[in-house]
Amino acid sequence: MQGAITIEGVDKRYISRGRETVALDSVSLNIQPGELVSFVGPSGCGKSTLMNMIAGIVPMTNGRIIHNGKKVSGINRDVGYMTQADSVLPWRTVEKNVALPLEYRGVRTQERKQRVDEMLKLVELEGFNKSFPRELSGGMRKRVALAQMLAYSPNTLLLDEPFGALDAQLKMVMQQQLLNIWREQKKTIVLVTHDLSEAIAVSNRVVVLSGRPGRIKHIENIDIPHPRDVFKVRFLPEFERAYDSLWEQLSSEITKGESL
């Protein structure tokens, strides 16, 4: 099914100086098409490693990942990937940055322009086509990076701490933008975040990974109806219940890691 991700018994082991490190151990998870799922867990638990394996950037040691009905065995070109360090190039204007993935794919000039205009409207950056990144705020740069990722219409988005560097207010603005895009375009989205409130505010499910080796410890269904307003959702009793449940699972892993 388009956008669906199936993770089956995935391990990741590294050998360094004759010593084996187990980053992930027997991870299995099904993500449905159009679902928005967040991964949370202590630092070093393998969240980003798992994301990189879905993207085909990092090979798995054992197990398999199926995306869009195909086994991931190399770079997965059916996903869009956005990290905390955005891929906006300082020497290109906003419109040329957004057009970059379309240029790589050989999309014709007129079609490319039309698509760029659509994406800038989607992220509310009309009128900034000719601006350079240095002329934009941090939040606007993130919107450019989001538009760039969406330009070639991937049906699955992988977001690794995309808003981590923003201040609290800008972060909420971008969370709402992400929810609006998800609701409008029905894409499958996987988000890695250290921010538990962010995970609950935007997700259908939150997956808690244990400390190394990373295993799925707990999955929390977020029973907050859509559409959601991220500025108000934190005051709902459903949010508080989910936070308490997830923090109980997560805090024990953080404490365990500190005691090692």
N, C-alpha and C positions, 0 to 999 in steps of 0.2 A: 504494500500500500504506500502511496506517495507520502514521503515525509516520515514514515514509521521507522523506528530504530529498535532493533532487537540485539541485546548484548547477552551472550551466552558463555558462561564460565570463563570469563576473561581474566588472565593473569598478566602481570608485567614484572619481570625480574631483570635486574642489572647486575653485571659482573664487573667489579672494579678491584684491581690489585689482588685478584684471587679470592675476593669475598663477594658473596651474593647478597643483594639487597632486594627484598620483595616489596614492590611499591603497591601493587594491587593483587588481591587474592580472591579468585573464584567469584567475580562480580557478574551477576545476571540481572537484567532489567528490561522490561518492555515499555517503550514510549510510543503512545498512540499518535496517529496523524493529527496535526492541529493542536497538540497538547503543549503546554508551557510548563516545563519541569526545571527545578533548581537543584543543584548539588551544593551541599554545605558540609563542613567538616573541619577539623583542626588543620593547621598548616602542615604540609607534607603528607597529607593523607592520600594523595593521588587524584584529586579532583581534576586538575588541569591535564594530567597524564591521560585520564579517561577521555576527556574532551579531545585531546590530540589524537587519540586512537580512533575516535569516531570520524575525525577529519582525515584520517589516513596519514597523518604526519609522523606518528610514532607507531612502529609495529608492535603487536601484542606477542607475548611469549606463548600463551596457550589460549584456546577458546576462539570465538569468532564474533564479529559484529556485522549485522545485516542492516543495510539502509536502502530504502526504496526497492526492496526485494533482491538486492545484490550484495554479495559479500564484499566488505571493505578490505582491499588487498593492496592499496596504494593510495595516492592522493585522491581524496573524495571531492570531485568537482561539482557535486550536487548540493554542497553546503556553502553557506556564507559564514565567515569566521571574523569575529571582532574581539580584540583584546583591549586591555587598559592602555597600552601604547598604540594609539591609532595609526593608520597607514596613510594619513593625509600628508601629501608632499608639499613642502613650503613654497616651492618654485612654481606650482601650478595653481591656477584660479580654482574657485569652488566648482564651477561647471566642468573644468578639465579633470579635477580630482574624481568627481562622480563618474565621469565618462571613462576613466582609466580601464576598468574591467571590460567595458564594452569594446574599447579599442583592441585589447588583447584578443577578444573573440572575433574581431573582424567585422563588427556591426557597421553598416553603412552610415555615413555622416548624418543624413536627415533623420533616420530612425534613431540614431544615437542622441541627437539633439532633443527629439521628442521625449525619449525615455528620461533624459537628464532633467528636463523641465517637469515631468511627472513626479520624479523622485524629490526634487527640491520643493515642490508644492506639498508632497506628502509629509516632509519633515519641517514644513513651515519656514523655508529659507528662500522664498521667491524674492527677487530683487537683489540677491547677493551673488548672482552668477559670476560676476567679474571680480569679486573680492578675493584677496589672498588670505591664507590661514592666519597670518600675523595680524590681520585686521579684525579677526573674529574673537569672541569670548570663548572660554573653555567649553561651555555648553553648546555653542554653535559649531565648534570644531567636531564635537561628538556627533552632532546631527549630520555633518558632512560625511563623517565616517560611516554612519548608519545608512545614509543615502547611497554611498558608494557600494556598500555590501548588498543593498537591495536592488541595485541597478540591473543586475543580470538575472533577477527573479529566482534565486535559490528557494526551494520549498522548505529547507531546514536552515535555521540560524543557530550558530554556536557562539555564545557570548561569554567570554572569560574575564570577569571583573571589569566590564566595559565602562562602568561609571565610578570606579573606585577612587579616581583622582579628583572628583568633583566635590564641591562643598555640599552640605546637606540639602540646601534649597534646590540647587541645580540638579542634584541627584534625583530628587523627587519629580522634577520637571521631565527628566529623561525617562524615568520609570513610567510616567503617565504616557509619554510619547510612544514608548515600547508597547504598552498595553493597547493603545489606540491602533497601532500598526498591526499587532497580533489579531485584534478583533476584526479589523477591516480585511486583512489578507489571509487569515486562517493558516498561518505558517506554523510548522513545528519549531519550537524554540527550546534550547537547552541553555541554562544560565548557571555559571559558576560564580558564587559570591561568598564573601565573608560576612555579609550584612544580613542577619537573620530577618530583620524587619523588611528588607527589600525582597527577600525570597518569599515571605508570606504575602506581601502586598501584591505581587504580580503572578504568582504561580498557581497552577492547578494541584501540583504535588511538589513536596520538598523531600529530597532524598538525603539522609544523613549518612556520611561515610565515617567509619571508625578511624582511629589513628593507625599509623603504619603497622602492618600492611593494611591498606585500605580495603574494607569490606562494607557491604551495605548493612548498616545497623538498624535503620528505621526508615519507613516511608510514611509521611504525614499527608493525608488528603486535606486540602484547604477548602473548606465548605463556605466560601464567601461568594455570593452570586456576582455575576457580571451583568452590566458594565461596572467596573470598580473605579472609585476616585481615590488615588493613592494618598491624597492629602487628608482624607477623612477615614479611610479604612482602618487606620490604626486605633480608632476609638471604638471599634465594634467588639462585642464580646467574643465573637468567633475568632477574631484576630488574637485577642488575649489568650484564649484557650490554646490556639495553635502555637503561640509563642511559648507558653509555659511548657507544653508537651515537648516541643523541639529543644528548648533550652535544657530540659532535664536530660535528654539524650545527648546533647552536644557538650554540656558542661562536664559530664563525667569523662568524656574523651579528652577534653582539654586538660583536666586535672590529671588524668592518667599520663598524658604526654609530659607534663611538667615534673612528674615524679620519677620519670625514667632517668 
